[in-house]
Amino acid sequence: MLAMFFSLCYTDRMKTNFDKTSRQVPVVTHLAIALALVFFCGCSTVSHLTMPASNPGNLPPLKVGVYADNGPSGIGAVEWFRLINDSPEMELHLLDGEAIRNGKLDGLDVLVMPGGSSSTEYQTLRPEGVEKMKAFFRAGGGYIGTCAGCSLMTDDVKGRACVMPWKRVSSEPATMFPTFNLNEKGAAALGLKAGSHVIRYHGGPFLEPTTNVIADAKIEVWGTIDAEATMKGKVDPKRKMYGSPAILGGTFGKGKVFIISGHPEYFNSTLYIVVAAFKYVSGRDITFPTRPRTPRSIAVGFLASGIQGVETAATALDLDAEKDFDLVPIDLDAMRQRRLDHLDVLVLASKSSLKNPFMKKCIHEFLARGGKVVGFNAGVKALPEGGIACEPRKGVVEAIRKLFPQLPQLAETPKE
């Protein structure tokens, strides 16, 4: 196997340490320092990466695992990584299926499962990973699942976690901003106002109860989808969207779960729901710092259609930590909205664009009008002619800085 190359980039905003064998690397603060660590090991990807809390105060940091294997996808997944990493009260643990199967949930407080593909999330977890996850809940671990993270918990088909006696009957692939009606029970549990809450939706499940009895599960409906607003017009009524259960909560063993078919993590306007969800599943108050309003020097797009593992997530966070970069997660909808017009660089982490002619067209047009395209790992296969292949993490940061000589360049890593 090839040696794996990882870097630790420390800034005032993010302090990173790599934990593959539960051995903690000392955290260095203040000035930006780039350290390169080379590990020769029997696997080809990072399995577990920890971002310590920046200022947990008098309480120990809330240790939050976010699933970052194949399965999570889209802007929402990147926003989950950024939100947890930014919060001063939380310590981010990026996990893949191998890490969960190897017991890395032990000692964590909450697991977050982003949207994407629930079937792929199940495949990368494998049945033994799902059982580890359920054991984590039974022992008191909290769970927050959005979109695919909601579907994963259902019990309707083979390849789901069977945590709640609800099944997916349909979904709507369009992006929309429907009204989620939070009922009195959900409002009381979350400490929010009952009634209408407009939340971004894109492909989450419409649910209905099953007759199955699931041991340890006491999960109830907290809200339904009662109205819609979609870019594609009316939703097919056969999809059973109206009145569909879409927010659920309760307990699985000693653990508390919050499950929603929408994406409250997507916009600042709905982060109050994320805050309430963490309060419910962990009993802790958390905050998210306000992001800078002034754009940074270089607008860096990160194509989020297909997270390819912990290293992909860590690379996005490394870019986000650079004071000269303004990280802009990009997906198919963002391309339709011509957001590439406002970027200087586009980073490809997967080959997902090869499967979509419109995405390929947008990327070629972006390159033709002077934009720069950088790819790493599987994203190298999707690079158009003129694109730049590089190593992940520090390699991506260095490649972008070299494209813009006016930016300070990273110091060379001393050779041992």
C-alpha positions as CSV (number, residue, x, y, z in Angstrom):
1,M,0.0,0.0,0.0
2,L,1.1,3.6,-0.6
3,A,2.0,5.8,2.3
4,M,-0.9,8.1,3.3
5,F,0.0,11.7,3.5
6,F,-2.0,13.9,5.9
7,S,-1.4,17.4,7.3
8,L,-2.5,19.3,10.4
9,C,-3.4,22.9,9.7
10,Y,-3.9,25.0,12.8
11,T,-5.4,28.4,12.7
12,D,-7.2,30.6,15.1
13,R,-10.4,29.1,13.6
14,M,-9.6,25.4,13.5
15,K,-7.3,23.2,15.4
16,T,-7.0,19.7,14.0
17,N,-5.5,16.5,15.3
18,F,-5.4,13.1,13.6
19,D,-6.5,10.1,15.6
20,K,-6.2,6.8,13.9
21,T,-5.1,4.8,16.9
22,S,-6.7,6.9,19.7
23,R,-3.3,8.5,20.3
24,Q,-3.9,12.3,20.7
25,V,-1.6,14.7,19.0
26,P,-1.0,17.9,21.1
27,V,-3.0,20.9,19.9
28,V,-1.1,24.1,18.9
29,T,-2.9,27.4,18.9
30,H,-2.5,30.9,17.5
31,L,-0.2,31.1,14.4
32,A,-1.0,29.0,11.4
33,I,1.3,25.9,11.4
34,A,1.3,23.2,8.7
35,L,2.7,19.9,9.8
36,A,3.0,16.8,7.6
37,L,2.6,13.4,9.0
38,V,3.3,10.3,7.0
39,F,1.8,7.0,8.1
40,F,2.4,3.6,6.5
41,C,-0.6,1.5,7.3
42,G,-2.8,-1.2,5.8
43,C,-5.7,1.0,4.7
44,S,-5.9,3.7,2.0
45,T,-8.2,6.2,3.7
46,V,-8.5,8.1,6.9
47,S,-11.0,6.4,9.2
48,H,-11.4,8.9,12.1
49,L,-10.4,12.5,12.4
50,T,-10.9,14.7,15.4
51,M,-11.3,18.5,15.5
52,P,-11.2,19.7,19.1
53,A,-13.6,22.3,20.5
54,S,-12.1,25.8,20.5
55,N,-13.6,27.1,23.7
56,P,-15.8,24.6,25.6
57,G,-15.8,26.8,28.7
58,N,-16.3,25.2,32.0
59,L,-18.0,22.1,30.6
60,P,-16.2,19.3,28.7
61,P,-16.8,19.6,24.9
62,L,-19.8,17.8,23.5
63,K,-18.2,15.1,21.4
64,V,-20.1,14.8,18.1
65,G,-19.5,12.2,15.4
66,V,-20.5,13.1,11.9
67,Y,-20.7,10.3,9.3
68,A,-18.3,11.2,6.4
69,D,-18.1,7.9,4.4
70,N,-19.6,7.3,1.0
71,G,-23.3,8.1,1.4
72,P,-23.5,11.6,2.7
73,S,-23.7,14.1,-0.1
74,G,-24.6,17.6,-1.0
75,I,-24.2,21.1,0.5
76,G,-26.0,19.9,3.6
77,A,-23.2,17.4,4.4
78,V,-20.5,20.1,4.1
79,E,-22.6,22.4,6.3
80,W,-22.8,19.8,9.0
81,F,-19.0,19.5,9.0
82,R,-18.6,23.2,9.2
83,L,-21.2,23.8,11.8
84,I,-19.9,21.3,14.3
85,N,-16.3,22.4,13.6
86,D,-17.2,26.0,14.2
87,S,-19.2,25.6,17.4
88,P,-17.0,26.4,20.4
89,E,-18.9,23.9,22.6
90,M,-18.4,20.9,20.3
91,E,-15.6,18.6,19.3
92,L,-16.0,17.2,15.8
93,H,-15.2,13.6,15.1
94,L,-15.3,12.7,11.4
95,L,-16.2,9.0,11.1
96,D,-16.4,6.4,8.3
97,G,-18.0,2.9,8.5
98,E,-14.7,1.3,9.5
99,A,-14.3,3.7,12.4
100,I,-17.9,2.9,13.7
101,R,-17.3,-0.8,13.2
102,N,-14.1,-0.5,15.2
103,G,-15.9,1.1,18.2
104,K,-15.1,4.8,17.6
105,L,-18.6,5.8,18.7
106,D,-17.5,4.8,22.3
107,G,-17.0,8.0,24.3
108,L,-19.0,10.2,21.9
109,D,-22.2,12.0,22.9
110,V,-24.0,12.4,19.6
111,L,-24.0,11.0,16.1
112,V,-25.1,13.1,13.1
113,M,-26.1,11.4,9.9
114,P,-26.2,13.9,7.0
115,G,-28.4,13.7,3.9
116,G,-27.3,11.9,0.7
117,S,-28.1,8.3,0.0
118,S,-29.4,6.2,2.8
119,S,-28.8,2.9,1.0
120,T,-25.1,3.9,0.4
121,E,-24.8,4.9,4.1
122,Y,-26.1,1.5,5.0
123,Q,-23.7,-0.2,2.6
124,T,-20.7,1.6,4.0
125,L,-21.7,1.0,7.6
126,R,-22.5,-2.7,6.9
127,P,-24.8,-4.6,9.3
128,E,-22.1,-4.8,12.0
129,G,-21.7,-1.0,11.9
130,V,-25.5,-0.5,12.1
131,E,-25.5,-2.7,15.2
132,K,-22.7,-0.7,16.7
133,M,-24.7,2.4,16.1
134,K,-27.9,1.0,17.7
135,A,-25.8,-0.2,20.7
136,F,-24.6,3.4,21.0
137,F,-28.2,4.7,21.1
138,R,-29.2,2.0,23.6
139,A,-26.4,3.1,25.9
140,G,-27.5,6.7,25.8
141,G,-25.9,8.2,22.7
142,G,-27.9,10.8,20.9
143,Y,-28.8,10.9,17.2
144,I,-29.6,13.6,14.7
145,G,-30.6,12.4,11.2
146,T,-31.5,14.6,8.3
147,C,-33.0,13.5,4.9
148,A,-31.1,10.3,4.2
149,G,-30.2,10.2,7.9
150,C,-34.0,9.9,8.4
151,S,-34.5,7.2,5.8
152,L,-31.7,5.2,7.3
153,M,-33.6,4.8,10.5
154,T,-36.8,3.3,8.9
155,D,-37.7,-0.4,8.9
156,D,-39.5,-0.8,5.6
157,V,-36.9,-2.5,3.4
158,K,-33.8,-4.5,3.7
159,G,-30.8,-2.2,4.1
160,R,-32.2,0.1,6.8
161,A,-31.3,0.4,10.5
162,C,-34.8,-0.5,11.8
163,V,-34.7,2.0,14.6
164,M,-38.2,3.3,14.2
165,P,-41.5,1.6,13.1
166,W,-42.0,3.9,10.1
167,K,-41.4,3.3,6.5
168,R,-40.7,5.5,3.5
169,V,-43.6,5.6,1.0
170,S,-42.3,8.2,-1.4
171,S,-40.2,11.3,-1.8
172,E,-39.9,14.3,-4.1
173,P,-36.6,14.9,-5.9
174,A,-37.2,18.6,-6.4
175,T,-35.7,21.3,-4.2
176,M,-38.4,23.1,-2.3
177,F,-39.2,25.0,0.9
178,P,-42.3,23.4,2.3
179,T,-44.0,24.2,5.6
180,F,-43.3,21.7,8.3
181,N,-46.0,21.8,10.9
182,L,-44.5,21.1,14.4
183,N,-47.1,19.7,16.7
184,E,-47.5,20.4,20.4
185,K,-45.6,17.3,21.5
186,G,-42.7,18.1,19.3
187,A,-42.7,21.8,20.3
188,A,-42.6,20.9,24.0
189,A,-39.7,18.4,23.5
190,L,-37.7,20.9,21.4
191,G,-38.6,24.1,23.3
192,L,-39.9,25.7,20.1
193,K,-43.2,27.2,19.0
194,A,-45.8,24.9,17.6
195,G,-47.0,25.5,14.1
196,S,-45.4,26.4,10.8
197,H,-41.6,26.2,10.1
198,V,-40.3,26.6,6.6
199,I,-37.4,24.3,6.0
200,R,-35.4,23.4,3.0
201,Y,-36.3,20.0,1.5
202,H,-34.6,17.9,-1.2
203,G,-35.5,14.2,-1.6
204,G,-36.3,13.4,2.0
205,P,-38.7,10.5,2.8
206,F,-42.5,10.8,3.2
207,L,-43.3,8.4,6.0
208,E,-46.1,6.3,7.3
209,P,-46.2,3.9,10.3
210,T,-45.7,0.2,10.1
211,T,-47.2,-2.5,12.4
212,N,-43.8,-3.8,13.4
213,V,-42.8,-3.7,17.0
214,I,-39.2,-2.5,17.5
215,A,-37.6,-3.2,20.8
216,D,-36.2,-0.2,22.6
217,A,-37.9,2.3,20.2
218,K,-40.3,4.9,21.6
219,I,-40.4,7.3,18.7
220,E,-43.4,9.6,17.9
221,V,-44.4,12.0,15.1
222,W,-43.5,15.6,16.0
223,G,-44.4,17.2,12.7
224,T,-45.8,16.9,9.2
225,I,-45.3,18.5,5.8
226,D,-48.4,20.5,5.2
227,A,-47.6,22.9,2.3
228,E,-45.0,23.2,-0.5
229,A,-43.0,25.5,-2.6
230,T,-41.1,23.9,-5.4
231,M,-39.0,25.0,-8.4
232,K,-40.8,22.4,-10.5
233,G,-44.4,23.3,-9.8
234,K,-46.9,21.0,-8.2
235,V,-45.9,17.8,-6.6
236,D,-47.5,14.6,-7.8
237,P,-50.3,13.9,-5.3
238,K,-49.5,10.2,-5.6
239,R,-46.3,10.9,-3.7
240,K,-48.3,11.3,-0.5
241,M,-46.5,14.5,0.6
242,Y,-49.3,16.4,2.3
243,G,-49.7,15.5,5.9
244,S,-46.7,13.1,5.7
245,P,-44.8,12.6,9.0
246,A,-41.5,14.4,8.5
247,I,-40.3,15.2,12.0
248,L,-39.9,12.4,14.5
249,G,-38.4,12.2,17.9
250,G,-38.2,10.1,21.0
251,T,-35.9,7.5,22.6
252,F,-34.1,4.3,21.5
253,G,-33.0,2.6,24.7
254,K,-31.4,5.3,26.8
255,G,-30.6,7.5,23.8
256,K,-32.6,10.3,22.4
257,V,-33.1,10.7,18.6
258,F,-34.3,13.6,16.4
259,I,-35.1,12.7,12.8
260,I,-36.3,15.1,10.1
261,S,-36.8,14.6,6.3
262,G,-35.7,18.2,5.6
263,H,-32.4,20.2,6.0
264,P,-32.4,22.6,8.9
265,E,-28.6,22.7,8.8
266,Y,-28.6,24.4,5.4
267,F,-29.4,28.0,6.2
268,N,-28.9,30.4,9.1
269,S,-32.6,31.0,9.2
270,T,-33.3,27.4,10.4
271,L,-30.3,26.8,12.6
272,Y,-32.5,27.3,15.6
273,I,-34.0,23.9,14.9
274,V,-30.4,22.4,14.9
275,V,-29.7,24.1,18.2
276,A,-33.0,22.7,19.6
277,A,-32.2,19.2,18.3
278,F,-28.9,19.2,20.1
279,K,-30.5,20.4,23.3
280,Y,-33.0,17.6,23.1
281,V,-30.6,14.7,22.3
282,S,-27.7,15.9,24.6
283,G,-29.2,18.2,27.1
284,R,-26.5,20.8,26.2
285,D,-26.8,24.3,24.9
286,I,-24.7,24.9,21.8
287,T,-24.0,27.9,19.7
288,F,-22.8,28.6,16.1
289,P,-20.6,31.7,15.6
290,T,-21.6,34.2,13.0
291,R,-19.5,33.7,9.9
292,P,-17.6,36.7,8.4
293,R,-19.7,38.9,6.1
294,T,-16.7,40.2,4.2
295,P,-15.8,38.0,1.3
296,R,-12.2,36.6,1.4
297,S,-9.7,37.0,-1.4
298,I,-10.4,33.8,-3.4
299,A,-13.9,32.2,-3.9
300,V,-13.3,28.4,-3.7
301,G,-16.2,26.2,-4.8
302,F,-16.3,22.7,-3.4
303,L,-18.4,20.3,-5.4
304,A,-20.2,18.4,-2.6
305,S,-22.0,15.9,-4.8
306,G,-20.6,12.7,-3.2
307,I,-18.5,12.8,-0.1
308,Q,-15.8,10.2,-0.6
309,G,-14.7,9.7,3.0
310,V,-13.2,11.4,6.0
311,E,-10.3,12.8,3.9
312,T,-12.8,14.6,1.6
313,A,-14.5,16.2,4.6
314,A,-11.2,17.1,6.2
315,T,-10.1,18.8,2.9
316,A,-13.2,20.9,2.9
317,L,-12.5,22.0,6.5
318,D,-8.9,22.8,5.6
319,L,-10.1,25.0,2.8
320,D,-12.6,26.6,5.1
321,A,-9.9,27.4,7.7
322,E,-7.8,29.4,5.2
323,K,-8.2,33.1,5.9
324,D,-7.7,33.9,2.2
325,F,-10.3,31.5,0.9
326,D,-14.1,31.9,0.9
327,L,-15.4,28.3,0.8
328,V,-18.6,27.9,-1.2
329,P,-20.2,24.4,-1.3
330,I,-21.6,23.6,-4.7
331,D,-24.1,21.1,-6.0
332,L,-26.3,20.6,-9.1
333,D,-28.9,23.2,-7.9
334,A,-26.1,25.7,-7.3
335,M,-24.9,25.2,-10.9
336,R,-28.4,25.7,-12.2
337,Q,-28.4,29.0,-10.3
338,R,-25.1,30.0,-12.0
339,R,-23.2,30.2,-8.8
340,L,-20.0,29.1,-10.7
341,D,-20.1,32.6,-12.2
342,H,-18.9,33.9,-8.8
343,L,-16.1,31.5,-8.2
344,D,-12.4,31.7,-8.8
345,V,-11.7,28.0,-8.3
346,L,-13.7,24.8,-8.3
347,V,-12.5,21.8,-6.3
348,L,-13.6,18.3,-7.4
349,A,-13.4,15.5,-4.8
350,S,-15.4,12.9,-6.6
351,K,-16.2,11.8,-10.2
352,S,-19.9,12.5,-9.7
353,S,-19.9,15.2,-12.4
354,L,-19.0,12.5,-15.1
355,K,-22.5,11.1,-14.7
356,N,-24.3,14.3,-15.3
357,P,-24.0,16.0,-18.7
358,F,-25.2,19.4,-17.3
359,M,-22.6,19.4,-14.6
360,K,-19.9,18.5,-17.1
361,K,-21.0,21.3,-19.4
362,C,-21.0,23.8,-16.5
363,I,-17.5,22.8,-15.4
364,H,-16.1,23.1,-19.0
365,E,-17.7,26.5,-19.4
366,F,-16.3,27.6,-16.1
367,L,-12.8,26.6,-17.2
368,A,-13.2,28.1,-20.6
369,R,-14.0,31.6,-19.1
370,G,-10.9,31.6,-16.9
371,G,-12.0,29.6,-13.8
372,K,-9.5,27.1,-12.3
373,V,-10.4,23.5,-11.6
374,V,-8.6,21.4,-9.1
375,G,-9.2,17.7,-8.3
376,F,-8.0,15.3,-5.7
377,N,-8.6,11.6,-5.0
378,A,-11.5,10.3,-7.1
379,G,-12.0,13.9,-8.4
380,V,-8.9,13.6,-10.5
381,K,-10.9,11.3,-12.9
382,A,-13.4,14.1,-13.5
383,L,-10.9,16.8,-14.3
384,P,-11.4,18.4,-17.7
385,E,-8.4,19.2,-19.9
386,G,-6.6,22.0,-18.2
387,G,-7.6,20.9,-14.7
388,I,-5.0,20.4,-12.0
389,A,-4.5,17.1,-10.1
390,C,-3.2,17.3,-6.5
391,E,-3.0,15.5,-3.2
392,P,-5.8,16.0,-0.7
393,R,-5.8,18.4,2.2
394,K,-2.6,20.5,2.2
395,G,-2.0,19.5,-1.4
396,V,-5.3,21.2,-2.4
397,V,-4.5,24.3,-0.4
398,E,-1.0,24.6,-1.9
399,A,-2.3,24.0,-5.5
400,I,-4.8,26.9,-5.1
401,R,-2.3,29.2,-3.6
402,K,0.1,28.6,-6.5
403,L,-2.6,29.6,-8.9
404,F,-2.8,33.0,-7.2
405,P,0.8,34.3,-6.6
406,Q,-0.5,37.3,-4.7
407,L,-1.4,35.1,-1.8
408,P,1.1,34.1,0.8
409,Q,2.6,30.7,0.1
410,L,2.8,27.9,2.6
411,A,6.2,27.2,4.1
412,E,7.9,24.0,2.8
413,T,7.6,21.1,5.2
414,P,11.1,20.1,6.5
415,K,12.3,16.8,5.3
416,E,13.3,14.3,7.9
